[in-house]
Amino acid sequence: MDEEDQSWSVREAITILKNSMKENNKKASEVFSSIDVNDDGEINGPELYKGLIEHIGHHLSPGQVSMIINALDTNDDNRIDLAELSAALEEE
């Protein structure tokens, strides 16, 4: 991991995404649908990378994308489903 990855946190990315959702009056399901471009019900690494650029305007490193997936992926399939994303976005 490079220094940029170490100075960054998953919590920070989730907070930024929550703020973006609030500003744009979007629900977790709407954000999920817009990130899940192949409509398979799961968000993979490349989809998450592109989705975060679209929603929060941040370009993340592959390490940062992996950190988000690992943090949110509760069923260990290396993907984020709607329930996992919703749970993360609703936590305070």
Backbone torsions as a table, in degrees:
resi	resn	phi	psi	omega
1	MET	NA	138.4	178.9
2	ASP	-88.2	175.8	-176.4
3	GLU	-61.0	-34.8	179.8
4	GLU	-61.6	-43.2	178.8
5	ASP	-61.1	-41.3	-175.8
6	GLN	-69.8	-27.9	-177.8
7	SER	-88.1	0.1	-173.6
8	TRP	-113.9	152.1	179.5
9	SER	-132.6	153.8	176.2
10	VAL	-62.7	-40.2	179.3
11	ARG	-57.3	-40.0	178.7
12	GLU	-61.8	-44.5	179.9
13	ALA	-63.8	-41.9	179.7
14	ILE	-65.1	-41.2	178.6
15	THR	-62.0	-43.8	178.9
16	ILE	-63.4	-42.1	179.1
17	LEU	-65.2	-41.8	176.9
18	LYS	-59.4	-44.7	179.8
19	ASN	-63.1	-40.2	177.8
20	SER	-63.0	-42.6	178.4
21	MET	-60.9	-44.1	-179.0
22	LYS	-62.9	-45.8	-179.3
23	GLU	-62.3	-36.4	-177.4
24	ASN	-97.0	6.7	178.9
25	ASN	52.1	49.9	-179.4
26	LYS	-112.8	149.9	175.6
27	LYS	-95.2	161.5	178.8
28	ALA	-56.3	-39.2	-179.2
29	SER	-64.5	-35.0	178.3
30	GLU	-70.5	-41.2	177.4
31	VAL	-63.8	-45.1	179.8
32	PHE	-58.0	-48.6	-179.0
33	SER	-59.5	-37.8	-178.7
34	SER	-73.6	-27.4	178.8
35	ILE	-83.8	-36.0	-178.7
36	ASP	-79.1	75.6	-171.9
37	VAL	-67.7	-26.4	179.6
38	ASN	-93.1	5.4	175.7
39	ASP	53.1	38.6	178.0
40	ASP	-96.1	3.8	178.5
41	GLY	83.7	6.6	-180.0
42	GLU	-141.3	147.4	177.0
43	ILE	-105.0	121.9	177.2
44	ASN	-97.6	-179.8	-177.2
45	GLY	-56.4	-53.8	180.0
46	PRO	-60.3	-38.6	178.0
47	GLU	-65.0	-42.1	179.8
48	LEU	-63.6	-43.6	179.1
49	TYR	-56.2	-51.8	-179.1
50	LYS	-67.2	-38.5	-179.2
51	GLY	-65.3	-38.6	179.1
52	LEU	-69.6	-34.1	174.8
53	ILE	-61.5	-45.5	-178.4
54	GLU	-65.3	-43.9	-172.8
55	HIS	-86.6	-35.1	-176.6
56	ILE	-121.5	-4.3	175.5
57	GLY	73.9	16.1	-178.7
58	HIS	-107.1	133.5	171.7
59	HIS	-91.6	118.7	-178.7
60	LEU	-105.4	152.9	176.2
61	SER	-75.4	160.7	175.2
62	PRO	-55.7	-35.1	178.1
63	GLY	-64.4	-39.4	178.6
64	GLN	-68.0	-41.3	177.2
65	VAL	-61.3	-43.6	177.9
66	SER	-61.7	-39.8	178.9
67	MET	-61.9	-41.4	179.0
68	ILE	-64.9	-47.6	180.0
69	ILE	-59.7	-47.0	-180.0
70	ASN	-61.2	-37.5	-178.7
71	ALA	-71.5	-35.3	-174.9
72	LEU	-95.0	-20.6	-174.6
73	ASP	-79.0	94.4	-176.5
74	THR	-83.0	-17.6	-179.5
75	ASN	-104.1	9.9	173.3
76	ASP	56.8	39.7	176.2
77	ASP	-105.1	8.1	179.9
78	ASN	63.2	26.0	175.9
79	ARG	-141.3	162.6	178.5
80	ILE	-113.0	124.9	175.7
81	ASP	-100.1	175.6	-175.2
82	LEU	-60.3	-41.5	-179.1
83	ALA	-62.6	-40.1	179.8
84	GLU	-66.9	-43.3	179.1
85	LEU	-66.1	-44.5	179.7
86	SER	-60.6	-44.0	179.1
87	ALA	-60.1	-43.2	-179.4
88	ALA	-65.6	-39.4	-176.6
89	LEU	-77.2	-20.0	-179.9
90	GLU	-91.7	-17.1	179.3
91	GLU	-67.9	146.4	176.1
92	GLU	-118.6	NA	NA
